Amino acid sequence: MVPEAPTSARSELNCDLAAEVLRKFGMVKFRAIGSSMIPTIWPGDTLQVHLVPIEKIDVGDVILFWRDRGFCAHRVVSRSGESLITAGDSILTADSPVTSKEFLGIVVTLNRDGKVIPVERRLSLSSQVIRYGFRRWNRLLRFYVRFHGVTSGVNPVRQGAPR
């Protein structure tokens, strides 16, 4: 999930500024627009990220990292030496390893429709079933993303999002 589509110098500058705020103050909030973390994180959710050392991250944590001139928030699925292997909840394939230079922090809560929701390391059984469906049937994910966009007013389309 990215807070803003990384297609312009302005959005890259916004990401740089948010990363600096996180490093200086230890916390940053931003609005997610991507669909790779559905069902955990939906487009329009506001994520709260805390600065923590990469050594304190465990499998199952949702982390924020810098990749391709923008942010990405994905779940840690394993460790590879000093790097973290991540993947979106609705994506079958893992990302390339996240290094300590790319790592920014841990997503601790999200705000959805005025409710603060802690981000859990383990998905509930119902979320696992939904994730299974989204991973296997991309059309189902596309339908839910479009339906969510219509009902919430959030435009989830970004570079790399399901179309």
C-alpha positions, -999 to +999 in steps of 0.1 A: +000+000+000+013+034-008+002+067+006+004+084-028+011+072-063+049+076-069+045+092-104+056+128-098+084+148-082+058+162-057+046+128-045+083+117-041+089+148-021+059+140+001+073+106+008+107+121+016+090+145+040+069+118+057+100+096+061+119+125+077+090+131+101+090+094+111+127+095+117+126+127+137+094+123+157+090+085+158+055+084+143+037+093+111+002+088+097-009+086+061-038+075+040-034+042+021-046+040-015-034+007-028-051-027-027-023-051-021-030-055+017-068-061+014-085-075+036-062-060+064-058-025+049-083-010+026-079+021+003-087+051+024-076+037+057-053+060+077-022+041+088-002+050+119+035+039+116+060+039+145+098+040+142+113+008+155+146-010+149+145-036+121+158-062+146+125-059+166+103-069+136+088-104+136+071-125+110+035-113+107+042-076+114+031-051+088+059-028+080+065+004+060+094+005+036+107+027+008+107+012-026+107+027-062+105+063-050+075+056-028+062+038+003+049+003+005+033-013+035+033-052+034+033-081+059+066-098+068+064-134+057+100-144+066+136-132+072+166-137+050+197-129+069+194-092+079+167-086+053+129-090+056+108-108+030+073-092+026+042-097+006+008-081+003-020-100+019-039-102-014-008-111-035+006-146-040+042-136-047+067-122-022+085-089-027+122-087-031+140-085+003+136-053+023+170-041+035+176-019+066+182+011+043+146+007+029+129-002+062+111+027+078+089+013+106+060-008+118+023-002+111+006-003+145-029+009+139-053+019+112-082+042+113-112+031+092-145+050+094-135+067+126-125+034+144-090+028+155-080-008+147-048-025+159-029-042+131-025-079+142+003-102+133-021-130+127-052-127+105-085-138+118-100-170+103-125-149+083-097-126+070-077-157+060-107-170+040-111-136+023-074-134+015-075-169+000-103-159-023-086-127-033-053-145-040-069-171-061-095-151-080-082-117-090-116-107-104-131-110-069-104-086-056-110-062-085-148-063-078-143-056-041-119-027-047-142-011-072-172-016-049-153-001-020-143+028-041-179+035-051-192+032-016-164+051+002-154+077-025-118+065-025-101+060-058-079+030-052-064+028-087-026+033-086+004+021-105+004-017-101-031-020-086-055-046-100-075-032-129 
